Amino acid sequence: MGGLDDLYQELILDHYRRRRNEGALDRPSVAVDHSNPLCGDEIHLEILVEDGRVARVGHTGQGCSISQAAASMMSEAVTGLPLQDALDLVEHFRLVMHGSEPGDEERLGDAIALEGVAKYPVRVKCALLAWMALKDAIETYRRSTN
């Protein structure tokens, strides 16, 4: 490993050690719980929706460095996005994790560092856990407001 791979590994470890947006929100619009029973990773995700946008994200959980760093990275990437743009980003990240398309660094932000996880199928679910929880949260929110 070297160069960019080392930088990405450090970025993942930084998000794992200093998780952004970790914790509960005062008044979330919706909260969901997801887990990966194969490895024990868990996430409790809360979002606050204001004016059709992801205004705030809060998360707690436990698991491997990949799953916890991914939650931190996701929370930064989607804050401020309109709900549909956030869902589109979830789908882009899912395709990146399955090796179907290259990651768009501008859209993904720090989460681009997880692109290499696609080479390790057993770890893909770890990286996707928080992102799939976000998709569930947005869909749950939409159902509750229609």
Secondary structure, 3 states (H helix, E strand, C coil): CCCHHHHHHHHHHHHHHCCCCECCCCCCCEEEEEEECCCCEEEEEEEEEECCEEEEEEEEEECCHHHHHHHHHHHHHHCCCEHHHHHHHHHHHHHHHCCCCCCCHHHHHHHHHHHHHHHCHHHHHHHHHHHHHHHHHHHHHHHHHC
